[in-house]
Structures are given as structure tokens and as C-alpha cells.
Amino acid sequence: MTHIVRAAPPAFVLPVLAILALGGCAELSKAPAKPGADCPVCPAPARQAEAAYRQTPFAAVPGWAGAALAPGLRAFAADCAKIAATSALRRTCDAARALPAEDEAAARSFIEASFDAWSVGSADGVAEGMVTGYYEPVLAGGRTRSERFRIPVYGVPADLVAVDLESVNPDLKGLRLRGRLEGARVVPYWTRGEIEAMNPFRAPVLAWVEDPVELFFLQIQGSGQIALATGERLRLGYGDQNGHPYRSMGRFLVERREMTLDQASMQGIKAWAAANPRKLREALDFNPSYVFFREMPEGGAGPIGTLGVPLAAGYSIAVDPRSIPLGAPVFLATTWPLTTQPMERLVAAQDTGGAIRGAVRADLYWGSGSEAGALAGRMRQQGRMWVLWPRGEGPPR
């Protein structure tokens, strides 16, 4: 079997640029922080990602023989327009689109003839990593402020400055520094606590909601819907972020002994917040990161991931793109939330997240609403991943 280790471009320049440009407080990312269940054990963003790829026969991939492959192949086929036309993955994707959508036999035959499976591990040989979940929250709210709906959902403020680092170094394509102008200097943008303390904070208000904790989790997920009294739904997508790194409220509460590690799910954090309103502001402000939204067109098929296509419930994952190429099909072997029951399926790498870091790291998109939220909020499983890459093209790249 082939064993390849690939490292990302040297990343020592990133903290230096951050310190020089924004006083050391800026987050270097291109996507919202999406740690799934706000898990307190999510890995901190790594400076450098190394992945080891080992070619694996399909027969040796756990769960492959019994898995339904057609749903994941459909999710992958939605990527085609977003994959470079010159890529071997694009040619394979275009061919996948021509298959009958529900034909499982045709899907399996196509995949096994068109792809090689490459197991993903860390450079030091670790083949398992964390699999969390995320979802699209649905919050009750209104277009105007009322006695019930008093918490603003902000759009992107006009004074937020984003600097694309590709202009400094081509290896930094897709990475940004964020801040604001103070005279002739670029300084860190306001933190969550500073934004919440401003009255008013100067940014467009897209909607008003009832619960600051629900808004907090809406920001963590990076997209969502506002259910209006008229029966309409306002769909919100990720607009931008204030440049500060994500810090887990769950970790904060565990370290303060407000809850145990096992209790630090999304549901556990919401229950704690309801029981401790006087402590809530401090816990929320522990995370200086703040996400701003944009209004999405009506009737969309789903939230849009980093790749630019609607996410497929149960079959789209967020990954670290330094290890897993965006757009690639991935076979995921993990377990259902809070159980040891195997969950083995083909998914598509269509999204990223500020807390999704590491070679073997995935965040599974569960869909919209409370049922999806219950699954996502409890998912903190171990899992393995195999990238499917066009046959004969070598390891993923």
C-alpha cells in the first residue's frame, strides 16, 4: 500500500502577521467557528496540519460493504460547478452527475471503478479523531424590536476591515485578518463583550430574537432561520466574523466547575444558562468571537457551506481543508451520538469551521430545527475517515 505524508505550507508566518497587523488578537480563518456541540474538548486551532494518507482497498474499509452510497454520491455531485475545471476530481464529479439518483448498485459500481480510497491519519500515526455535529437553528423572532424580541441579530458592520493575506504571501490563500481603523492604524475589532456593551452598536440589524443563548448558538452554527409571526422564514447565512478566536463556553463552565465534562453538551449549556441568569453574561463573553450574518434568498435548499453549495443533511461535513480537499467525497466511520452504534456513510467535504482543525476531524451537518439540534448537540464521537480520490491520481491534494 502507498503511504504518503503531506504537510501544509509552513505556518510560522501567520502569528507574526497577526501580531504586526492586529496586535495579536485577530483570528486567521475563512469560515465561522463551528465546533459542533460547543464541546469543551474541541482541539485548539493548529499552526500546521500534517496528514498521512494510506491507500486502502475498499474491502478493507470498515462498513463499506453494507453502506448505502447513493445519498453521499448525490451530495458530492452537487459540488461540480465549484471544483476547478482542470481538476481530476471535477471530471469524476461530472461523470457522477449522469448517474441515476437513487440507483445504489450504479453508485457503488461507479465509485469503486472511479476512485481510490485513502485512509487519513495524523503524521504520527493516529488514525482516529473527533467527530462532532452542527445544524441550522430555527429561532422565533421579528423584523422589528418588540417587548418579546429585544436581542438584535447583526449584519456585517461597515467599519469591519478584512485583509486578504494572499496579497502578502500566495501560501496564505483564503486567509484573512480582521480589524478596524483607528486613525491610520488597523487595530483589533471589538470583542463580543465590547459589542454587547455598546448602546448602540453600529451595524445593520437583520432581525430581533428573544434569547441571547439561542443567538449565541446561532453564531456558533454560522447559519440559521428566523421564524416570523407571519409564518415566513428569514434565512441567515454567515456574513463575517470579528477576527477574534473562538473560545468554548463549555470548556469555561467545566473549568469553573459549573458542570462536568459529560454535561457540557449544547443542551447542558442551555439548561445551565436558564438556571444561572446572573452568571450568563460572563460565560457568553468568555468567547470573544462574534459572527455577523447576511440575509439569504428565500426558498434556498439549505445553508451554504464554504464550498458554495447547499449542505445536505446527514451527508455534508466540515473539515480542515489543509488535510481534506474541499469537494472530495469522504467515507466516514463513526458512531451515533451517545451510543456505540456504528454510523458508516459516504459524505461530502463541503464546509470548514474555525474549530475544525486536525487531520482526522469532522463536523457532520444534521439539518434544520430542534431534532437536528438534539443530534448535533450530543455528538462528540471518535471516528475514522477515508478520502475518495480519482483513481490513478495519487493521494488527495
C-alpha positions in Angstrom: 0.0 0.0 0.0 1.1 3.6 -0.6 1.8 5.7 2.5 2.1 9.5 1.9 2.6 12.2 4.5 1.7 15.7 3.4 2.2 18.9 5.4 0.6 22.2 4.9 2.7 25.2 3.9 4.8 26.5 6.8 2.5 28.4 9.1 5.0 30.2 11.3 4.3 33.5 9.4 0.7 33.5 10.5 1.1 34.5 14.1 3.7 37.1 13.1 1.3 38.7 10.6 -1.4 38.7 13.2 0.8 40.4 15.8 2.0 43.0 13.3 -1.3 43.9 11.8 -3.8 43.5 14.6 -2.0 43.4 17.9 -2.2 39.6 18.2 -5.9 39.3 18.6 -7.1 38.5 15.1 -8.4 35.1 14.1 -6.8 33.7 10.9 -9.7 32.0 9.2 -12.0 31.9 6.3 -15.1 30.4 7.9 -17.1 30.8 11.1 -16.1 28.9 14.1 -18.2 25.7 14.0 -17.2 23.4 16.9 -20.5 21.4 16.7 -21.8 20.8 20.2 -19.7 23.6 21.7 -17.7 20.7 23.0 -15.2 21.7 25.7 -12.6 19.3 24.3 -12.5 20.6 20.7 -8.9 20.9 19.6 -7.4 24.4 19.5 -6.6 25.7 16.0 -3.3 24.2 14.9 -0.5 26.2 13.4 0.4 23.4 10.9 -1.6 20.4 9.7 0.1 17.2 8.7 -1.9 14.3 7.2 -0.8 10.8 6.4 -2.6 9.1 3.6 -2.6 5.3 3.1 -4.2 3.7 0.1 -6.8 1.2 1.3 -8.7 -1.5 -0.7 -12.5 -0.8 -0.5 -13.0 -4.3 1.0 -10.8 -3.3 4.0 -12.8 -0.1 4.8 -15.0 -0.8 7.9 -18.7 -0.8 7.0 -18.1 -0.2 3.3 -19.8 -3.4 2.0 -23.1 -2.6 3.9 -23.2 1.2 3.5 -25.7 3.0 1.2 -23.5 5.1 -1.1 -26.1 6.8 -3.4 -27.0 9.7 -0.9 -23.4 10.6 -0.3 -22.7 10.4 -4.0 -25.6 12.8 -4.7 -24.1 15.3 -2.2 -20.7 15.0 -3.9 -22.3 15.6 -7.3 -23.7 18.9 -6.1 -20.1 20.2 -5.9 -19.2 20.0 -9.5 -19.5 23.7 -10.5 -17.4 24.7 -7.5 -14.5 22.4 -8.4 -11.8 23.6 -10.8 -12.5 22.6 -14.3 -8.9 21.3 -14.7 -9.1 19.0 -11.7 -9.4 15.3 -12.0 -12.0 15.5 -9.2 -14.1 17.7 -11.4 -14.1 15.2 -14.2 -15.1 12.4 -11.9 -17.8 14.7 -10.4 -19.3 15.5 -13.8 -19.5 11.8 -14.5 -21.2 11.2 -11.2 -24.0 13.6 -12.1 -25.0 11.5 -15.0 -25.9 8.5 -12.8 -29.5 7.7 -11.8 -30.0 9.5 -8.4 -31.5 6.5 -6.5 -29.6 3.6 -8.1 -27.5 2.2 -5.3 -25.9 -0.5 -7.5 -24.9 2.0 -10.1 -23.5 4.3 -7.4 -21.4 1.5 -5.9 -20.1 0.3 -9.2 -19.2 3.9 -10.3 -17.4 4.7 -7.1 -15.3 1.5 -6.9 -14.3 1.9 -10.6 -13.6 5.7 -10.4 -11.9 6.2 -7.0 -9.2 5.0 -4.8 -9.8 5.1 -1.0 -7.1 6.8 1.1 -7.2 6.5 4.9 -6.5 9.7 6.7 -4.3 9.9 9.8 -2.0 12.3 11.5 1.7 12.3 10.7 2.4 10.5 13.9 0.1 7.6 13.0 -3.1 8.4 14.8 -6.0 7.2 12.7 -8.9 8.3 14.9 -10.2 11.7 15.6 -13.2 13.7 16.9 -16.5 13.8 15.0 -18.9 16.5 16.2 -22.2 17.7 14.7 -23.8 21.0 13.7 -27.1 22.1 12.5 -29.2 25.1 11.3 -31.1 26.6 14.2 -34.6 27.9 13.9 -35.3 30.8 16.2 -38.6 32.7 16.8 -38.1 36.4 16.0 -39.3 39.5 14.3 -38.2 42.1 11.8 -38.7 44.9 14.3 -38.0 45.2 18.0 -40.8 44.3 20.4 -41.2 43.6 24.1 -40.6 39.9 23.4 -37.9 40.2 20.8 -35.3 42.5 22.1 -32.0 40.9 21.1 -30.5 42.2 17.8 -29.1 39.9 15.1 -26.5 42.0 13.4 -25.4 42.1 9.8 -21.8 43.0 8.8 -20.8 46.4 10.3 -19.4 48.9 7.9 -16.3 49.5 9.9 -15.1 45.9 9.9 -11.9 45.7 7.8 -10.8 42.4 6.2 -7.3 42.0 4.8 -6.7 39.1 2.4 -3.3 37.6 3.2 -2.9 36.1 -0.3 -1.7 39.5 -1.4 1.2 39.2 1.2 2.0 35.5 0.6 0.4 33.2 -2.0 0.6 30.3 0.5 -2.0 32.2 2.6 -4.7 32.0 0.0 -8.2 32.2 1.6 -6.9 33.5 5.0 -7.9 36.9 6.3 -7.0 39.3 9.1 -10.0 41.3 10.5 -9.9 44.5 12.4 -11.0 48.2 12.3 -9.4 51.5 11.5 -8.4 53.8 14.4 -7.0 56.8 12.7 -4.3 55.5 10.4 -3.8 52.2 12.3 -5.6 48.9 11.9 -6.5 47.6 15.4 -8.4 44.5 16.6 -12.1 44.6 16.1 -14.4 44.8 19.1 -14.8 41.6 21.2 -18.1 40.0 22.0 -18.2 41.7 25.3 -17.5 45.1 23.8 -20.1 44.7 21.1 -22.7 43.7 23.7 -21.9 46.7 25.9 -22.2 49.3 23.1 -25.5 51.1 23.0 -25.9 51.4 20.1 -23.5 49.1 18.3 -23.4 50.5 14.7 -24.3 47.6 12.4 -27.4 46.8 10.4 -30.0 44.8 12.4 -31.4 41.9 10.3 -33.8 40.6 13.0 -34.7 40.6 16.7 -34.8 37.4 18.8 -35.8 36.5 22.4 -32.9 34.6 23.9 -29.2 35.6 23.9 -28.2 31.9 24.4 -30.1 30.8 21.3 -28.4 33.7 19.4 -25.0 32.5 20.7 -25.6 29.1 19.3 -26.9 30.5 16.1 -23.5 32.2 15.8 -21.6 29.0 16.6 -23.5 27.2 13.8 -22.9 30.0 11.4 -26.3 30.0 9.8 -30.0 29.6 10.7 -33.5 30.7 10.2 -35.8 33.2 12.0 -39.4 32.1 12.2 -41.5 35.2 11.8 -45.1 35.7 13.2 -46.4 35.9 9.6 -45.3 32.3 9.0 -42.4 33.4 6.8 -38.9 32.2 7.4 -35.9 34.6 7.3 -32.8 32.6 6.3 -29.5 33.9 7.6 -26.1 32.9 6.3 -22.6 33.6 7.6 -21.6 37.2 6.7 -18.3 37.7 8.5 -16.6 37.5 11.9 -14.9 39.9 14.2 -11.5 38.3 14.0 -11.2 37.0 17.5 -10.6 33.3 18.1 -13.4 31.1 19.2 -13.3 30.0 22.9 -15.6 27.3 24.1 -18.2 28.2 26.7 -18.4 24.5 27.6 -14.7 24.5 28.4 -15.2 27.7 30.5 -18.0 26.1 32.5 -16.1 22.9 33.1 -13.0 24.7 34.3 -15.2 26.8 36.6 -16.7 23.6 37.9 -20.2 24.7 36.9 -20.7 21.4 35.1 -18.9 18.2 34.4 -17.4 17.3 31.1 -20.2 14.8 30.4 -22.8 17.6 30.9 -21.1 20.1 28.5 -23.4 19.5 25.5 -25.4 22.2 23.9 -28.4 21.0 25.8 -26.5 21.0 29.1 -25.2 24.5 28.5 -28.7 25.8 27.7 -30.0 24.3 30.9 -27.2 25.8 32.9 -27.9 29.2 31.4 -31.6 29.0 32.3 -30.7 28.2 35.9 -27.9 30.8 36.2 -29.0 34.1 34.6 -26.7 36.2 36.7 -23.6 34.3 35.6 -24.6 34.1 31.9 -23.0 37.3 30.6 -19.6 36.4 31.9 -19.9 32.9 30.3 -21.0 34.3 27.0 -18.3 37.0 26.9 -15.6 34.3 27.6 -15.9 33.7 23.8 -14.6 36.9 22.2 -15.6 35.7 18.7 -18.7 37.3 17.2 -20.4 36.2 14.0 -22.3 38.7 11.7 -24.9 37.4 9.3 -26.3 38.2 5.9 -29.8 37.6 4.6 -30.1 34.7 2.2 -32.5 34.4 -0.7 -35.9 32.9 0.0 -36.6 29.3 -0.9 -33.0 28.2 -0.6 -32.3 24.4 -0.5 -30.2 24.7 2.7 -27.4 26.7 4.3 -24.5 27.3 2.1 -21.2 25.8 3.1 -17.7 27.1 2.5 -17.6 25.4 -0.9 -20.5 27.5 -2.0 -23.2 24.7 -2.3 -26.2 24.0 -0.1 -25.4 21.5 2.6 -27.1 18.1 2.6 -28.5 17.0 5.9 -26.6 14.0 7.2 -24.2 13.9 4.2 -22.2 17.1 4.4 -19.2 17.6 6.7 -17.0 20.4 7.7 -13.3 19.6 7.6 -9.8 21.1 7.9 -9.1 21.8 4.2 -5.3 21.5 4.9 -5.9 17.8 5.2 -9.2 17.0 3.4 -9.7 18.7 0.0 -13.0 20.6 -0.2 -15.3 19.0 -2.6 -14.0 15.5 -2.1 -16.2 12.5 -1.1 -15.2 11.0 2.2 -16.2 7.8 3.8 -16.9 8.4 7.5 -16.9 5.6 10.1 -18.1 6.8 13.5 -21.0 6.1 15.9 -24.3 7.7 16.5 -24.5 10.3 19.3 -24.2 9.0 22.8 -24.0 5.4 21.6 -21.6 2.8 20.3 -23.9 2.0 17.3 -21.9 2.3 14.1 -22.7 5.1 11.7 -20.8 4.5 8.4 -21.6 6.5 5.4 -20.3 8.4 2.4 -20.3 12.1 2.8 -19.0 15.2 1.0 -16.4 17.7 2.4 -18.3 20.9 1.7 -17.6 23.2 4.7 -15.0 24.4 7.2 -15.0 25.8 10.7 -12.8 27.8 13.0 -12.6 24.9 15.5 -12.4 22.1 12.9 -8.6 21.6 13.0 -6.6 18.4 12.5 -6.1 15.6 10.0 -8.8 13.4 11.4 -11.5 15.9 12.3 -15.1 16.2 11.0 -18.3 18.1 11.9 -21.4 16.5 10.5 -24.3 18.7 9.3 -27.5 17.3 10.7 -30.1 19.6 9.1 -32.5 22.2 10.4 -34.6 22.6 13.5 -34.8 21.1 17.0 -34.5 17.4 16.1 -31.3 18.1 14.2 -30.1 20.2 17.0 -30.7 17.4 19.5 -28.5 15.1 17.5 -25.8 17.7 16.7 -25.7 18.9 20.3 -24.9 15.5 21.7 -22.5 14.3 19.0 -18.9 14.0 20.3 -17.7 10.7 18.9 -14.5 9.1 17.7 -14.2 8.3 14.1 -12.1 7.5 11.1 -12.0 8.9 7.6 -11.1 7.8 4.1 -10.9 10.3 1.3 -12.0 9.0 -2.1 -9.7 10.4 -4.8 -9.9 9.8 -8.6 -8.2 6.5 -9.5 -4.6 6.7 -10.5 -4.2 10.3 -9.4 -2.1 9.5 -6.3 -3.0 10.7 -2.8 -5.5 13.6 -2.1 -4.2 17.1 -2.9 
